[in-house]
Amino acid sequence: MHLLVLSLVCTVVYGVSRISMPNLKAVSFAKTISGRKLNGSLIREVEVDSEKTCQFECVGEERCLSYNFGTTKSNSKMFKCQLSDSDRFFGVANFTKDKDFSYGGVQFSTKDHDNDHHNCSCSEIFKGAWWYVACHASNLNGLYLGGPHKSYADGVEWNGFRGHYYSLKRTEMKLKIKK
């Protein structure tokens, strides 16, 4: 009990965004965006009684990166919770206006801010910073190892393209400003 209280005090005082203990998962979500919704990449939809319950559903689902939270027309005391395995950065075209919803997503993880859903720090283990969930299929901010390497998954990698033992020599992230 004392350890749990100490952990919660440290979280509040030092701004730690994740508590990871046996039988306890806690994730820090980014600030919700009202009037927006991410379409597509739906894992499942459930009815919940509050936004916190929707966040708990997302924490409990390994693949969940974000959620849409909105009203239902049939029951004024229940809400829609749509869990997604994508986020607004992957699907910018699918991030649309919808006055009946708000959008919440998982925060970016770094070695000093562990925001992923894994019981260890993916950023520390894989030497990068990313929108990790239960570690990664891509790690574009990993170590530059310049091609094939023997260490597991700590380079600049995209597993579906070259696997976890090949560090890409070049990557680009592009943003398009909507007018």
Number of C-alpha atoms within 10 A of each C-alpha: 6 7 8 11 10 10 17 15 13 13 14 10 9 9 10 17 18 21 19 16 12 7 5 8 15 19 20 20 18 14 11 14 13 17 14 21 24 27 18 13 16 16 14 13 16 12 18 18 13 15 18 11 14 24 25 13 19 25 22 13 17 13 16 26 24 26 32 27 28 25 18 15 9 8 9 9 11 16 22 22 28 25 27 23 19 21 23 19 12 10 14 14 11 15 17 14 13 14 12 15 21 21 24 26 25 25 22 18 21 20 15 12 18 26 28 29 27 17 17 14 23 26 27 16 13 21 19 21 20 21 22 25 23 16 20 18 16 21 26 21 18 20 17 15 18 13 15 15 14 10 12 12 26 27 28 27 28 20 16 9 11 13 16 23 20 23 25 22 13 10 11 6 5 6 8 6 5 6 3
